[in-house]
Amino acid sequence: MEQVPNWVTGRVNAHNIFDGGTHGSFKNSFYRYLNAGIRVPFSTGTDWFMYDFSRVYVPVEGKLTVKKWLAALSAGKSYVTNGPLMEFTINGKSIGETVALKQTGKVDVIGKIVGRIDFGRAELVRNGVVIAKADTKKIGGHYEATIQLNEPIARLAWLCLRTPPPPVPDDPELSESVAKNEFDQWIFAHTSAIHVELSGERYFDLNVAKELLTYMKTSRKTILDRATFADEQEKARVVDVYSDAITVMKRRMNSAIFRGMDP
Protein backbone atom coordinates (compact mmCIF):
# COMPACT_ATOMS: atom_id res chain seq x y z
CA MET A 1 0.00 0.00 0.00
CA GLU A 2 3.00 2.32 0.29
CA GLN A 3 3.26 2.75 -3.46
CA VAL A 4 0.96 5.80 -3.56
CA PRO A 5 2.39 7.78 -0.60
CA ASN A 6 5.93 7.06 -1.73
CA TRP A 7 5.20 8.52 -5.16
CA VAL A 8 3.46 11.54 -3.68
CA THR A 9 6.49 12.34 -1.51
CA GLY A 10 9.04 11.57 -4.23
CA ARG A 11 10.70 8.57 -2.60
CA VAL A 12 10.61 6.39 -5.75
CA ASN A 13 12.88 6.65 -8.81
CA ALA A 14 10.91 4.57 -11.33
CA HIS A 15 7.82 2.36 -11.52
CA ASN A 16 7.75 -1.18 -12.93
CA ILE A 17 4.91 -2.71 -14.91
CA PHE A 18 4.54 -6.07 -16.69
CA ASP A 19 7.65 -7.46 -14.98
CA GLY A 20 5.97 -10.73 -14.02
CA GLY A 21 3.06 -11.01 -16.44
CA THR A 22 0.64 -8.52 -17.99
CA HIS A 23 -1.56 -8.02 -14.94
CA GLY A 24 -2.57 -4.46 -14.17
CA SER A 25 -2.82 -1.56 -16.59
CA PHE A 26 -1.24 1.77 -17.47
CA LYS A 27 -4.43 3.69 -16.73
CA ASN A 28 -4.71 2.43 -13.15
CA SER A 29 -1.07 3.07 -12.27
CA PHE A 30 1.01 5.50 -14.33
CA TYR A 31 -1.87 7.60 -15.66
CA ARG A 32 -3.28 8.29 -12.19
CA TYR A 33 0.07 9.55 -10.93
CA LEU A 34 0.71 11.66 -14.02
CA ASN A 35 -2.77 13.16 -13.76
CA ALA A 36 -2.00 14.11 -10.15
CA GLY A 37 1.02 16.09 -11.30
CA ILE A 38 3.62 13.46 -10.38
CA ARG A 39 6.50 12.69 -12.73
CA VAL A 40 6.65 8.91 -13.08
CA PRO A 41 9.43 7.23 -15.08
CA PHE A 42 8.20 4.00 -16.67
CA SER A 43 10.24 0.84 -16.09
CA THR A 44 9.99 -2.93 -16.56
CA GLY A 45 12.18 -6.01 -16.71
CA THR A 46 12.50 -9.75 -16.22
CA ASP A 47 15.37 -9.98 -13.76
CA TRP A 48 14.02 -12.89 -11.73
CA PHE A 49 13.25 -15.33 -14.56
CA MET A 50 13.13 -15.17 -18.35
CA TYR A 51 9.53 -15.29 -19.51
CA ASP A 52 9.43 -12.34 -21.93
CA PHE A 53 11.48 -9.63 -23.67
CA SER A 54 10.28 -6.98 -21.19
CA ARG A 55 12.92 -4.25 -21.11
CA VAL A 56 13.30 -0.55 -20.33
CA TYR A 57 15.46 1.60 -22.61
CA VAL A 58 17.05 5.00 -21.98
CA PRO A 59 19.48 7.13 -24.01
CA VAL A 60 23.03 7.46 -22.67
CA GLU A 61 25.61 9.79 -24.20
CA GLY A 62 29.29 8.91 -24.19
CA LYS A 63 30.58 5.91 -22.27
CA LEU A 64 27.83 3.68 -20.89
CA THR A 65 27.93 3.39 -17.09
CA VAL A 66 25.45 2.12 -14.53
CA LYS A 67 25.35 5.58 -12.93
CA LYS A 68 24.51 7.30 -16.22
CA TRP A 69 21.89 4.70 -17.09
CA LEU A 70 20.14 4.97 -13.72
CA ALA A 71 20.22 8.78 -13.87
CA ALA A 72 18.52 8.71 -17.27
CA LEU A 73 15.88 6.29 -15.96
CA SER A 74 15.19 8.44 -12.90
CA ALA A 75 14.88 11.49 -15.17
CA GLY A 76 12.05 9.74 -17.02
CA LYS A 77 13.87 9.40 -20.35
CA SER A 78 12.66 5.83 -20.69
CA TYR A 79 10.33 3.66 -22.68
CA VAL A 80 9.20 0.14 -21.82
CA THR A 81 8.67 -2.61 -24.37
CA ASN A 82 8.73 -6.35 -24.96
CA GLY A 83 9.44 -5.94 -28.66
CA PRO A 84 8.85 -2.68 -30.56
CA LEU A 85 11.35 0.19 -30.49
CA MET A 86 10.17 3.80 -30.05
CA GLU A 87 10.99 7.41 -30.89
CA PHE A 88 8.99 10.35 -29.54
CA THR A 89 9.48 14.13 -29.55
CA ILE A 90 7.39 17.26 -29.02
CA ASN A 91 8.83 20.52 -30.34
CA GLY A 92 12.17 18.73 -30.49
CA LYS A 93 12.01 17.73 -26.80
CA SER A 94 12.43 14.04 -26.15
CA ILE A 95 10.96 11.56 -23.66
CA GLY A 96 11.20 12.79 -20.07
CA GLU A 97 11.73 16.42 -21.02
CA THR A 98 9.44 19.42 -20.64
CA VAL A 99 8.01 21.68 -23.34
CA ALA A 100 7.65 25.10 -21.69
CA LEU A 101 5.05 27.34 -23.31
CA LYS A 102 4.28 30.94 -22.37
CA GLN A 103 0.85 30.79 -23.98
CA THR A 104 -1.50 28.28 -25.57
CA GLY A 105 -0.77 27.25 -29.14
CA LYS A 106 0.28 24.28 -31.23
CA VAL A 107 3.15 21.85 -30.75
CA ASP A 108 4.84 19.56 -33.27
CA VAL A 109 4.45 15.91 -32.27
CA ILE A 110 6.45 13.12 -33.90
CA GLY A 111 6.10 9.53 -32.73
CA LYS A 112 7.45 6.43 -34.42
CA ILE A 113 7.25 2.75 -33.45
CA VAL A 114 9.13 -0.05 -35.23
CA GLY A 115 8.75 -3.80 -34.64
CA ARG A 116 9.52 -7.23 -36.05
CA ILE A 117 5.91 -8.32 -35.46
CA ASP A 118 2.82 -6.40 -36.58
CA PHE A 119 1.85 -4.60 -33.34
CA GLY A 120 -1.29 -3.07 -34.87
CA ARG A 121 -0.90 0.68 -34.47
CA ALA A 122 0.69 3.57 -32.63
CA GLU A 123 -1.40 5.62 -30.21
CA LEU A 124 -0.81 9.12 -28.85
CA VAL A 125 -2.06 9.59 -25.28
CA ARG A 126 -2.79 13.00 -23.73
CA ASN A 127 -3.69 13.15 -20.03
CA GLY A 128 -4.72 9.49 -20.14
CA VAL A 129 -6.89 9.69 -23.28
CA VAL A 130 -5.94 8.45 -26.76
CA ILE A 131 -6.12 11.44 -29.14
CA ALA A 132 -4.45 10.08 -32.30
CA LYS A 133 -3.74 6.70 -33.94
CA ALA A 134 -1.70 5.41 -36.86
CA ASP A 135 -1.91 1.88 -38.27
CA THR A 136 1.21 -0.14 -38.98
CA LYS A 137 2.73 -0.48 -42.44
CA LYS A 138 5.01 -3.28 -43.52
CA ILE A 139 8.35 -1.91 -44.66
CA GLY A 140 10.88 -4.49 -45.77
CA GLY A 141 11.06 -7.15 -43.09
CA HIS A 142 9.50 -5.10 -40.26
CA TYR A 143 6.48 -2.97 -39.34
CA GLU A 144 6.29 0.76 -38.67
CA ALA A 145 3.66 3.20 -37.42
CA THR A 146 4.21 6.96 -37.37
CA ILE A 147 2.17 9.78 -35.86
CA GLN A 148 3.11 13.27 -37.00
CA LEU A 149 0.84 16.20 -36.26
CA ASN A 150 0.63 19.82 -35.17
CA GLU A 151 -1.33 19.42 -31.95
CA PRO A 152 -3.21 22.37 -30.41
CA ILE A 153 -2.50 22.79 -26.71
CA ALA A 154 -5.23 24.75 -24.95
CA ARG A 155 -4.44 23.51 -21.45
CA LEU A 156 -1.67 21.84 -19.45
CA ALA A 157 -0.86 18.33 -20.61
CA TRP A 158 1.37 15.28 -20.52
CA LEU A 159 1.70 13.11 -23.61
CA CYS A 160 2.97 9.59 -24.24
CA LEU A 161 3.33 7.25 -27.19
CA ARG A 162 2.22 3.62 -26.95
CA THR A 163 1.09 0.50 -28.76
CA PRO A 164 -2.42 -0.83 -27.93
CA PRO A 165 -2.20 -2.02 -24.30
CA PRO A 166 -2.69 -5.67 -23.29
CA PRO A 167 -6.26 -6.68 -22.41
CA VAL A 168 -7.40 -6.69 -18.78
CA PRO A 169 -10.14 -9.08 -17.60
CA ASP A 170 -13.43 -7.42 -16.64
CA ASP A 171 -12.35 -4.03 -18.01
CA PRO A 172 -14.44 -3.03 -21.07
CA GLU A 173 -11.97 -0.26 -21.95
CA LEU A 174 -9.14 -2.78 -22.19
CA SER A 175 -10.85 -5.75 -23.84
CA GLU A 176 -9.14 -5.56 -27.24
CA SER A 177 -6.88 -8.49 -28.04
CA VAL A 178 -3.41 -7.43 -29.20
CA ALA A 179 -0.59 -9.16 -31.06
CA LYS A 180 1.79 -11.52 -29.25
CA ASN A 181 5.56 -11.70 -29.48
CA GLU A 182 7.94 -14.67 -29.89
CA PHE A 183 7.43 -15.62 -26.23
CA ASP A 184 3.64 -15.76 -26.81
CA GLN A 185 3.16 -12.68 -24.58
CA TRP A 186 0.90 -9.70 -25.31
CA ILE A 187 2.98 -7.02 -27.04
CA PHE A 188 3.32 -3.71 -25.20
CA ALA A 189 5.41 -0.58 -25.70
CA HIS A 190 4.97 2.74 -23.89
CA THR A 191 7.08 5.85 -23.42
CA SER A 192 7.41 7.85 -20.26
CA ALA A 193 5.76 11.26 -20.55
CA ILE A 194 6.74 14.49 -22.19
CA HIS A 195 5.18 17.29 -20.14
CA VAL A 196 3.78 20.44 -21.71
CA GLU A 197 3.72 23.25 -19.16
CA LEU A 198 2.17 26.69 -19.43
CA SER A 199 3.87 29.50 -17.52
CA GLY A 200 5.60 26.89 -15.33
CA GLU A 201 2.38 25.09 -14.33
CA ARG A 202 2.02 21.28 -14.69
CA TYR A 203 -1.18 19.36 -15.44
CA PHE A 204 -3.09 18.51 -12.27
CA ASP A 205 -6.47 16.77 -12.09
CA LEU A 206 -8.11 17.62 -8.78
CA ASN A 207 -10.52 14.67 -8.94
CA VAL A 208 -7.67 12.17 -9.35
CA ALA A 209 -5.82 13.85 -6.48
CA LYS A 210 -8.93 13.41 -4.30
CA GLU A 211 -9.03 9.70 -5.16
CA LEU A 212 -5.37 9.24 -4.20
CA LEU A 213 -5.90 11.21 -1.00
CA THR A 214 -8.85 8.98 -0.04
CA TYR A 215 -6.79 5.87 -0.83
CA MET A 216 -3.95 7.01 1.43
CA LYS A 217 -6.32 7.85 4.28
CA THR A 218 -8.00 4.44 3.96
CA SER A 219 -4.63 2.67 3.86
CA ARG A 220 -3.46 4.51 6.97
CA LYS A 221 -6.64 3.52 8.82
CA THR A 222 -6.19 -0.13 7.74
CA ILE A 223 -2.68 -0.12 9.18
CA LEU A 224 -3.79 1.48 12.45
CA ASP A 225 -6.68 -0.98 12.80
CA ARG A 226 -5.01 -4.23 11.71
CA ALA A 227 -1.21 -4.05 11.76
CA THR A 228 0.98 -5.39 14.55
CA PHE A 229 4.18 -3.58 15.54
CA ALA A 230 7.05 -4.31 17.88
CA ASP A 231 6.66 -0.91 19.56
CA GLU A 232 5.19 2.56 19.13
CA GLN A 233 8.30 3.88 17.39
CA GLU A 234 8.08 1.22 14.70
CA LYS A 235 4.38 1.98 14.27
CA ALA A 236 5.01 5.71 13.97
CA ARG A 237 7.67 5.21 11.29
CA VAL A 238 5.20 3.31 9.10
CA VAL A 239 2.22 5.59 9.72
CA ASP A 240 4.33 8.70 9.07
CA VAL A 241 4.85 7.54 5.46
CA TYR A 242 1.11 8.06 4.90
CA SER A 243 0.70 11.13 7.10
CA ASP A 244 3.53 12.94 5.31
CA ALA A 245 2.07 12.13 1.88
CA ILE A 246 -1.43 13.16 2.93
CA THR A 247 -0.05 16.53 4.03
CA VAL A 248 1.81 16.97 0.73
CA MET A 249 -1.25 16.05 -1.35
CA LYS A 250 -3.53 18.39 0.59
CA ARG A 251 -1.06 21.22 0.03
CA ARG A 252 -0.96 20.54 -3.72
CA MET A 253 -4.75 20.37 -3.91
CA ASN A 254 -5.16 23.64 -2.02
CA SER A 255 -2.63 25.27 -4.32
CA ALA A 256 -4.47 24.00 -7.40
CA ILE A 257 -7.79 25.31 -6.07
CA PHE A 258 -6.18 28.67 -5.26
CA ARG A 259 -4.86 28.94 -8.83
CA GLY A 260 -8.28 28.04 -10.24
CA MET A 261 -7.13 24.92 -12.08
CA ASP A 262 -9.85 22.76 -13.62
CA PRO A 263 -10.96 19.80 -11.45
Secondary structure as UniProt FT lines:
FT   HELIX           3..8
FT   TURN            9..10
FT   STRAND          15..16
FT   TURN            27..29
FT   HELIX           30..35
FT   TURN            36..37
FT   STRAND          42..43
FT   STRAND          55..57
FT   HELIX           66..74
FT   TURN            75..76
FT   STRAND          79..81
FT   STRAND          85..90
FT   TURN            91..92
FT   STRAND          93..94
FT   TURN            95..96
FT   STRAND          98..101
FT   STRAND          105..115
FT   STRAND          121..126
FT   TURN            127..128
FT   STRAND          129..135
FT   STRAND          137..139
FT   TURN            140..141
FT   STRAND          142..153
FT   STRAND          157..162
FT   TURN            169..170
FT   HELIX           172..174
FT   TURN            182..183
FT   STRAND          189..191
FT   STRAND          194..198
FT   TURN            199..200
FT   HELIX           206..226
FT   HELIX           232..259
//
